[in-house]
Amino acid sequence: MALPAPVYCDQDDFEDYVEGWETTDPDGLDRLLYRAQMDVNRLLIGIPDRDTGLRVNPARLSVYQANELANAVCAQAEYRNAMGEDFFRRNEPRSIQGPDFSKQGRSGYYGDKVFAHLRDAGLLPRTSFLMS
């Protein structure tokens, strides 16, 4: 089953956001943007639309807010691409050790830039405990 096309942003938005990105697999990029959109959608306030599951209708936002929402999705898609989809399918261990390195703690589910875009647009709840 094919995923629906992303609503909060499109491939052109992503190509503008990620410098040097060239889309070689348009269907793959749409899938990445859709997953990132649903990640960001979970952070937003509002009752999900029955048909789309989206909490925000971009047509009801100011131009600035709609652009920042698109940028937040692009930032999450960029983060998903950098971390790899397997990262989002499993729990990352709290501690990893190797011969030349060690790491403690977990990388967040959301990229830091996502919160900045949503905060700037006033799209995060004021009491959000998710902000890093």
C-alpha positions as CSV (number, residue, x, y, z in Angstrom):
1,M,0.0,0.0,0.0
2,A,1.4,3.4,-1.0
3,L,1.6,6.2,1.5
4,P,-0.3,9.3,0.7
5,A,1.7,12.3,-0.5
6,P,2.9,14.6,2.3
7,V,0.8,17.7,2.9
8,Y,2.9,20.0,5.1
9,C,5.7,20.2,2.5
10,D,6.8,18.9,-0.8
11,Q,9.9,17.7,-2.6
12,D,10.8,21.2,-3.7
13,D,10.7,22.4,-0.1
14,F,13.0,19.6,0.9
15,E,15.4,20.3,-2.0
16,D,15.5,24.0,-1.0
17,Y,16.0,23.1,2.7
18,V,18.8,20.6,2.3
19,E,21.6,22.3,0.5
20,G,23.1,20.1,-2.3
21,W,20.2,17.5,-2.2
22,E,19.3,16.1,-5.5
23,T,16.3,13.8,-5.7
24,T,17.1,10.5,-7.4
25,D,14.1,8.6,-6.1
26,P,11.0,10.8,-6.0
27,D,8.8,8.0,-4.5
28,G,11.3,7.4,-1.8
29,L,11.6,11.0,-0.9
30,D,7.7,11.2,-0.7
31,R,7.8,8.3,1.7
32,L,10.5,9.9,3.8
33,L,8.6,13.2,3.9
34,Y,5.4,11.5,4.8
35,R,7.0,9.7,7.8
36,A,8.7,13.0,8.9
37,Q,5.3,14.8,8.5
38,M,3.6,12.2,10.8
39,D,6.5,12.6,13.3
40,V,6.0,16.4,13.4
41,N,2.2,16.0,13.4
42,R,2.5,14.2,16.8
43,L,4.0,17.3,18.3
44,L,1.2,19.7,17.2
45,I,-1.9,20.5,19.1
46,G,-5.3,19.9,17.7
47,I,-7.7,17.1,17.0
48,P,-6.6,14.9,14.1
49,D,-8.7,15.1,10.9
50,R,-10.6,11.8,10.4
51,D,-9.5,11.5,6.8
52,T,-5.8,12.6,6.9
53,G,-4.8,12.2,10.6
54,L,-3.3,15.7,10.4
55,R,-3.7,18.1,13.3
56,V,-3.1,21.3,11.3
57,N,-4.5,22.5,8.0
58,P,-1.7,24.5,6.4
59,A,-4.2,26.7,4.5
60,R,-5.4,28.1,7.8
61,L,-1.9,29.2,8.9
62,S,-0.1,32.4,8.1
63,V,2.4,32.2,5.3
64,Y,5.2,32.4,7.9
65,Q,3.7,29.6,10.0
66,A,3.1,27.3,7.0
67,N,6.7,27.9,5.9
68,E,8.0,27.0,9.4
69,L,5.8,23.9,9.5
70,A,7.3,22.8,6.1
71,N,10.8,23.6,7.4
72,A,10.1,21.5,10.5
73,V,9.1,18.5,8.4
74,C,12.1,19.0,6.2
75,A,14.3,19.1,9.2
76,Q,12.8,15.9,10.5
77,A,13.2,14.2,7.1
78,E,16.8,15.3,7.0
79,Y,17.4,13.9,10.5
80,R,15.6,10.6,9.6
81,N,17.8,10.4,6.5
82,A,21.0,11.0,8.6
83,M,20.1,8.6,11.4
84,G,18.8,5.9,9.1
85,E,15.3,4.4,9.2
86,D,16.5,1.5,11.4
87,F,17.1,4.0,14.2
88,F,13.4,4.7,14.2
89,R,12.4,1.1,14.3
90,R,14.3,0.0,17.5
91,N,15.2,1.3,20.8
92,E,18.8,2.7,21.0
93,P,20.8,1.4,23.9
94,R,21.6,3.8,26.7
95,S,25.3,2.8,26.6
96,I,27.6,1.7,23.8
97,Q,31.2,0.9,24.1
98,G,33.8,0.0,21.6
99,P,37.6,-0.2,21.5
100,D,38.1,3.5,20.7
101,F,34.8,5.1,21.8
102,S,31.9,5.1,24.3
103,K,28.5,6.7,24.2
104,Q,26.0,7.2,27.0
105,G,22.4,8.3,26.7
106,R,20.0,8.2,23.7
107,S,19.8,10.3,20.6
108,G,16.4,12.0,20.4
109,Y,13.6,10.9,18.2
110,Y,13.4,14.4,16.8
111,G,16.1,16.5,15.3
112,D,16.9,19.7,17.2
113,K,16.0,22.0,14.3
114,V,12.4,20.6,14.3
115,F,11.7,22.3,17.6
116,A,13.3,25.6,16.6
117,H,11.0,25.8,13.5
118,L,7.8,24.9,15.4
119,R,8.7,27.2,18.4
120,D,9.4,30.1,16.1
121,A,6.0,29.6,14.4
122,G,4.1,29.3,17.7
123,L,3.0,25.8,16.8
124,L,4.2,23.9,19.9
125,P,2.1,23.8,23.0
126,R,3.4,26.1,25.7
127,T,3.9,23.3,28.1
128,S,5.7,21.0,25.7
129,F,8.0,18.6,27.6
130,L,9.4,17.5,24.3
131,M,11.5,20.5,23.7
132,S,15.2,20.0,24.1
